[in-house]
Amino acid sequence: MKQISYAMQFNGQVTPVGTSANVMKATTTGVSCTWTTIVEQAGFRSTLEPAAGGEATFESEVTFLGGFESSEVTSEGESGFKETGTITFGKGGHRLRFSTIGHGDFGPSPEPNLKQGAVMWQVDGGEGQFDGARGVITSNFTVNEAGEVNDHHMGIIFIR
């Protein structure tokens, strides 16, 4: 198998599914980019710049175990969220399917009116370039009061 990795920023929206406050749909888009991190004596600096190429689209269904508005623990002792979805890279039918490993974390951030979270997904397969793919993707994200999402992915994918 061949190992490939990617790092991208996705931006978009999270919206309720039906009348349940516990189920949300996330829809985001990421453009081709160059991500550079420079370590210096004063610390580090990082830039994310658009690059020539296409875009990736992300869609998922997120089920909050204690509710979107709180970080409460359920009667079963669970908190956070579970998620399943797809990431489509370009227009050629290259799609990854993923699901949560364990559960994601979500809660307040140091910035007022902004929540933050993190999750790990297992790659459950895919189509096109990702037929039979396996691997892990990590996501660090923020959501504001309007439901706008800023999501940073790092993935290591194994393909045939």
N, C-alpha and C positions, 0 to 999 in steps of 0.2 A: 504494500500500500504506500501511497505517496502522502506526505504530510504537507499541508498548506496552512497558512495563518492569515488572519486579516484583523485590522483595527479600523473602525469607522464610527462616525457620529451620526445618529439618526434624530430627526426632529419631527414632531407631529402632534397628535391629539389622543387623549383617552376619553371615551364616552361610555355612559351606562348602557347596558344591554337590557332592554325591557324595563320593568319596574323595580328590579332588584338592585339595591345599593351595593351588593357584594360582588356583582359580575360586571366587568368593564371590557370594552374592546379598545385595543391600542392599534393605531394606524400611524406609521411613521415612514419617512423617506431619508435615505442617506446618499450623498453624492460621492463620486470618486474623490479621493483625497490623499494628501501626503501628511503624515503625522510625524513631527520631529520633536525629540526631547534631547536637550543639551544639558549635561551636568557640568557645573562650573564651581569655582571656589565659593561663590556667594550662594550656592544652592543649585537650582535647576530652572530652566525655562522651557516652555513647550509651545509649539504652534501647530495648528491644524489648518491646512490650506487646500482649497479645491484643486483638483487635478483633471486633466483631460480624461474623458471616458463617460460612462453612463451612470446610472443610479441603481440603488437597491431599495426594495420596498419591504416593509415589515408589517405583519398583521398577527395579532394574538388575541386570545381570550384569557382574561385574568380573573381568577376567583379569589377574593379576599376572605381569609378564614375568620377574621374578626371584624370585617367591615372596612370599607375604603376610608371612612372618616376617623377611624381609630386604630390603635395598635393593640386592641384588646385581645386577650387570650380566650379561645372558645372553651366550652365546657369539656371538650376532649383534650384540652391542654395545648392546642395549636394556636399559632399566630402567624402573621405574614400572609403570603399568597402562593397560589399554584398557577401555572401558566402553560399554555400550549399554543403553537403557532407556526408560521412559515416566514422565511426570508427569501425573497426572489432577487437574484443578482442579474441585472440587465434584462434584455428582451428575449433571450434565447431559451427560455424555459429552464433556467438553472435555479433550482429551488431546494432549500433545506427545510426539513421538518424538525421541530424541537419540542421538548417538554422539560419542566422543572425537575432539578435534582433536589430532593428534600422540599424546602420551601424558600421563597424569597423573603427578604426583610424590607419593611416599608414603614416610615415614620417621619417625625419632625426633623427639620434641619436647623442649623444655626441661623439661617436666613429666614426672617419672618415671611409668612405667606408662601413658603416653598417646602415641599416634602421631598425626601430623598429615599433611595432604596438601592438594593443590589440583589442579584439573583444569578445562579448558575443553571445553564440548560444543557441537557444531553442532546446530541444530534441523533435523531431517530431514523434518519435516512434522507432521501431526497430524489431529485429528478435531474436530468441533463448531466452536467458535470458532477453533480452530487449523488448520482445513482449509487446506492449502497453505502453512502457516507456514514461515518461515525465520528465522534469527537465531543468537545466541550466548548461552550461559549459562555463568557461572563459578561454581565451587564451592570453598569453603574448609571443611575438615572436620577433625574429630578422631575417633579410635576408641580406646576403652579396652580393657583386657585381656579384659573380658567381651563384647567385640564391640558395645558400645553406641556409636552414631554420633550426633554433633552436627554438622550440615551447614548452612552458610549459602550461599544462592544469590543471585545477581544476574543477571537475564536481560533482554536487549533482544530483543524478538520483533517480526517484521514479519508482519502478516496482511492479507488482502484486505479 
